[in-house]
Amino acid sequence: MTNAKLPVCLTIAGLDPSGGAGVIADIKTFTAFGCFGTAAITSLTYQNTVGVFGAEHQSADCVRRQVLPVIEDLGVDSVKTGMLPTVEVIVETAQLIADNRLRNIVVDPVVRSTSGFDLINGEALSELIRLLFPLSNLVTPNIPETERITGISIESEIDLDDAADVIRSMGAKNVLIKGGHFDRDQTAGGLRIARDRLYTGNGKLYLDAEYIDTTATHGTGCTLAAAVAANLAQGRGLVDSVRIAKEYVDRAIRTPTNLGNGSSPIGFPRN
């Protein structure tokens, strides 16, 4: 009897010690989808559900020495990047992906925490765009990240389309713009909706879920990107991977942990 190889997913991101976001959330998500999770920590953050209180960024050498043994021993079927706080770490991450021909790359361009803590400066963001967008299979910005990346103030559907065009012109093959609160006053089938938009070479696809009025949203962006990466590692196509990931996050928001005194981490239901 031949056993199929367990898909291996690698997250290169920051550590949230409270467990709601970053590499811990990514590992939980990989596991929920039947993948083996591995991680390289780019920054040790000081945070909980209330806010981010500081961070100590790791060196490029530290990141490289975490990643290479994983690639050489286990092999990697997909990569999700999150908080990449410095130019040096971004350059190293791009080099590792290119040199090792890693595939199924999902880039979550984390720029600011929900509590307003800046996680990357302008120079580093420019390098992330220049080096990682062209290597990615999918880039997953939320509305504020989309505005910072493109310089476009998002106030309408046309603005979203224009912003997606700009991001794709920066080298991203596919872009998932997360709607969040942007569409909460829209309805579909009588329900308020949370709408994400997937832009590919074949056009735009709406991904709708019922809008849930809750503060239990800590880790939603990390979890969504990690879920896409896990599904790509399982061999699913991009559109199916994004659909499944969106449905998973919807269930996770509906089953929060209800922990902490701020924005509670979402749940991590088994898929």
RAPE-V669762 format. One line per field, one symbol per residue. psi: psi as a letter, one per 20 degrees, with the letter a starting at -180 (. if undefined). A space follows every 10 residues. Layout:
BEGIN
psi: ???
END
This chain:
BEGIN
psi: pppqpppppp poarpohiih abhghggggg hhjkroprqp phpoqorbih rpjrqoqqrh ggggiggghg ghghqpiqpp qdonirgghg gggggggghj lqrmpooomp hqrhijppiq rgghgghggh hhgiiqhppm qaghhgghgh jpooirhggg ggghgghhii ipgqpoophc ihjiiqqpkj qqqopqpopa ijbpppoqrp ponqjmjojg ggggghhggg hhhijqrggh gggggghghg hhhimrhlqr jcoqqrrmqp .
END
